[in-house]
Amino acid sequence: MYEQDAIDVNDFVFAATGARVRRLTPAEGEHWFPAADVAKDLGYTNTRQALRWHVAEDCQQSLEDLARSVYGVDALSKIAGHGLKKSMKMVNLQGLVQLVNGCTKPECEPFKAWVAEVVVTIQRDGCYELEPAPVQPASGGGVAYVVPQEVADAIVRLEERNIRADEEFAARAAARNEMLAERNALMAEGNRLAAQREQLMAERNQLLRESKGDRSTMARSQDAMARSQEMIFRGQEVIARSQEAIARSQDTMAAALGRVAESLDRIAGRMGAAGGGGKPPVMTPQELLAGWQARKLVVTADVHAVAAYLAPALVRGKAQYRPEDIAGRTGLTVERVHDSVRMLLERGCMKQSGCAADGAPLYVLP
């Protein structure tokens, strides 16, 4: 049993993978991680293949086997509540490092460089030592060490990246909410003017019925008609402004989501997700989205947001995203994402061609 980690395992894994990964640490002290979580965070598209190619057999186990080896017959009750399935593959810290060494995620390069430095230092000097921390815990609490500068720098860079990403997403969400509020206000004004128009039309018709040749009544009727026409004109102006606000909101979200999706696709391409050597896309995401809009296939703000997020991947061959991932990027609920995807499928914008190993649906152009 380990008394204390020299480097906090959460910081170590964050520096290695660029992500916070779920962890199971039995009483004997060895850390284990869901292989699917690690593989996804490192950009692998096939967890089983990644384990077969990069991780030694003794560094991976199913959760059920791991639990039985540690807890015996009472295994499953001990791990209940962790949100883990007994059939899941788990990797220990050595296996996690092996997956990191095999990936091409740019954020992992500083950690891999530090690992190489550790190995070279051991070869040259016979050992690699961490510097003891200036302040040590109370007696019996073990020895505290200073986090290696390379690991600390990697953690700082990753935290700064996450903060920037959160700020950018919050700014886009705020802009979208502001435009939606403007649209709703304009729509409400349009509805109010439409109601007034209906009232004036009813008043005019009543005056026409009552007039029966009365010139003064006819004049009042004509005045009511003029006011009604003015209301119609003002209502049309409000509706036009509302449509402009909707278009601006959709364009803003499309541009933001397009940049996010294209960045993800570029990273996936560097990691081999596209298979390499493929043909360039025959159209741009913007052209695909414009074609859908021209044919009136994208009719609501929700559908537009989901379509804009999927378009960059679709023009490159396939879009492989879980509804939860799309919801997290667009700010929609999972239910609204489901509805939007269903509408895109029903209108023939795309079709489903199966599911990935992690259960994410695969969508392609028809």
N, C-alpha and C positions, 0 to 999 in steps of 0.2 A: 504493500500500500504506500502511495506517495504521500509524504507529509505536506509538501507544498510545491507548487510549480515555481520554477525560477522565473519564468515569464508568464504572466497571466494568459491562460489559454484562449480567452475570448479576444484579447488584443493580438495574440499570435495568429489566430485563425483569420481575423479581420485583415491583418497585414498581408497574410498569404493569399487570401481569396478575394479581397475587396468587398466582402459581404459579411453580415452577421448570420451565422449558421446555427441551426438547432443542434443541441449537444446532449448526449446521455453519458453520465459519468457514474458507474457503479461504485460500490464502497471500496473496492480494491484500487481505485484511482485512475484507471486507464480511460481516456476520453474516446468516445465513439460518436460518429456523425452520420446522418442519413446520406447515403451515396447520391441519391437523386437530387438532394438540395445542393450538395457540393458541385456535382456535375453541371447542374443548371446555372449556378452562379459563375462557373468557370467557362461557360459557353459551349459545353459539349451538348450535342443534339441527341445522342444515344448513350444513356447511362450504362447499359449492359456492355456495349462495345468499349466504352471508356474504361470500365473495370477490367475487362479482358485484356486490353492492350497495355494498361499502365499500372495496375495495382496487383501486387503479389497476393497469392491465395491466403497466406497467413495474416494479411492485413485487412481482410474483409470477411464478414459473416452476415447471415440473416439475423434480423432482430430476435426471432424466436430462439435460434441456436445460442446467440449471445446471452439472452436472458436466462436460458436453462443452465448454461455453464456457470453463471454467476449466482443465480438465485435458486436453482434446482427446481423442484416440482411446483413451487409457488411463483414461478417466473412471471407469468402473464399478469397476475394481480399486482406485482411489484412495479411493472412498467405502465400500468393503466394510468390514464390522465396525462400522458406526455404527447398525445396526438400522433402517435406512431403506430403503424400497422406491423403485425408480427412477420409478414412476408417481406418487409423492406430490407434491402441490403444496407449494411452499415460498414463504414470504414473507420479504422483507428487513425491516430494522428500521422503515423507513417504513411498510411494509404492516402490520406488527404494531401500530404506533401508530394507524394508520387503523382497524384492527379494535377497538382499545381505545376509540377515540373513538365508535365506532358501537354499543358494547355498553351495557347497563344494569346491569352488575354493581356493587353498592354499593361493594365494596372498591376499585374503579378510580376512584372519584370524586376522591380527593385527587390522584392523578396527573393526571387530566384538568384539575383546577383549576390545577395547576402549569403544565401545557402552555399553558393560556389565559393565565396570568400572563406566561410567556415571550414569547408572541406580542404581548401588549399592551405589554410593556416594550420590545420591539424597535420597535414602532410609535411609541412615545413617545420613546425615547432613542436609537434607531438601532442598539442592540446589547444583548446580554445576556451578561454575563461571569460565569464561575465564579471563586470566590475561590481563589487558589493555596494549596496546603497549606503549613503552617509548615515541615514537613520535606520536602525535595526529594530525589529519587533521585540517584545518582551521575552525574557528567558523562556526557552522551550518552544518558541514560535517559529523556529527555522531561520534561515538566512534570506534576507531580501536583497535583490540585485537590481542594478540599473538596467532599464530596457536598452538594448543595443541601439545606437544612433540610427542605423539603417532601418530598423523596425519602427522606431519612433517617427522617423521622417515619413515612412510609408503610411503610417496611421494618420498623421497630420494631413498629408495630401489627400487621402481617401475621405477623411471627414470634411475637408474643405470642398472636395468635389460634391459630396452629398448635400452640403449646405447650399452650394450654388444651384444644384439641381432642384432642391426644394424651393429655393427662392424663385427660380425661373418658372417652375410649375405653378407656384402660388400666384405669381404675377399674371400668368396666362389665364388661370382660373378667375382671378379678380376681373381681368378685362372681359372675359366671356360673361361673367355674372353681370357686369355693368351694362354690357350691350343687351343681354337678355332683359334686364330691368327696363332699359330704354324701349325695347321692343314691346314689352308688356304694357308700359305706360301709353305708348302710341296706339296699341291695339285697343286699350280701354277707351282712349279718346275717340277712336274710330267708332267703337260700339255706341258711345254716348251720342255722337253726331248722327249715327244711323237711326237711333231711337227718336231723336228730335225730327229727323227727316220724315220718319213714318208718321209722327204726330202731326206735322205740318201737312202732309199729304192727306191725312184723314180730315183735318180742318178744312182744307181746300175742297175736298169732295163734299163735305157737309154744306159748305157755302154754295157750291154749285147746285146742290139739290134744293136749297132754300131760296135761291135767287129768283128763278123762274122769270127772268127778264128784268129784274131789279138792277139798275145800273150801279147803284152804290154797293150792293152786295157783290155784283160782278167785279167791281174794282177791288173790294176786299179779297175776293177769291184770287184775282190776278196777283195781288200783293203777297198772298200766302203762297202762291205758286212760285213767285220770284224768290221768296225766302227759302222755300223748299229746294229750289235749284241751287241756291247759294250753299245750303247745307250739304247738298250732294257733292258740290265742287270741293268744299272744305273736307268732307269725309274722304273723297278720293285723294286729296293731298296728304291727309293723315295716313291713309293706307299705303301710299307711295313711300312716305318717310319710314313707315314700319317695315316695308319690304326692303328698303335700303339698309336699315339697321340689322335686319335678319341676314342680309347678304354680307354686311361687314363682319358680323359675328361669325358666320360660317367661314368666310375667307380667313379671318384671324385664327380660328381653330384649325382650319385645314393647313395653313402654313405652319403653325406650331406643331401639330401632330405629324405633318409630313416630315419636318426636320427631325423630330424624335424617331420616327419609324425609319427614315433613311439612315440615321446614325446607327440604330440597332442593326440594320441590314448590312451596313459597311463593316461593323464589328463581326457580325455573323459570317460575312464573306471572308474576312481574314482568318476566321477560325475553321473555314472549310464547310460551313453550313450549306453553301450553295453548290458544293460538289466540285468546284473548280473547273475551269476551262469551258464554262457554259457560254451560250450566245448572249450578247447584250440585249437588254429589253427592247422590244419593238416600239414601245411608247413610254412616255414619262408618266409618273403618277398624276401630274396635273392634267395631262391630256386624257388619261383614263377617267378621272373625276369629271372633267368637262364634258366628256362624251356621255357619261351617265346623266349628268344634269340636263344636257340638251335633249335627251330622250325622256325626261321627266321621271327618271328611275330613282333619284334621290330627292325626296319631297319634304323631309322634316329635318330639324336641326340635329336631332339624335342620330338619324341615319347618315347625315352628312359627316358628323364627327367620326363615326365608326368607319365609314367609307374612306375618309381622308387618312385614317390611321392604317387601314389595311392596304391601300392602293400601292405604296412603294414596294411592299413585299409581293403583291400579286403580279406586278409587271416584271418582277425578277423570277417568277416561276411559281412560288407558293407562299401563302401566309399561314404561319403556325403560331397562333396565340390562343391562350385560354381566355374565356370571357372575363375572368377576374383580372388578367393582365390588361385587357382593353379598358375595363372599367377604371382601373387605377390610373391609366394614362389620359383618359378622356374626361374623368370626373363624373361619368354617368353611373347609375346603379347597375348591378349585374343583370337585373331583370330588363332594364331598358336596353342594355347591350344585346341580350338575347332577342328582344323584339326587333332591334335594328338589323341584326345579322339575319334573322328569319326573313325580313322584308327584302334584303339584298339577295338572298337565295331564291325567294319566290319570284322576284322580278328578273331573274336570270343574269344578275350582275356577276355572280360567281357561283361555284358549285363546291360541295365538300367532296374530297377525294380520300377520306379516311381519317385516321388519328395517329399522332406521334406516339412514341414509346411512353411519354409522360401523360398521355391522355388528351393533349391539346389537339383540337380539330385542325385538319389541313384543308385550306381553301385554295382553289386555283381558278383562273379565268375559264369560262366555258369555251 
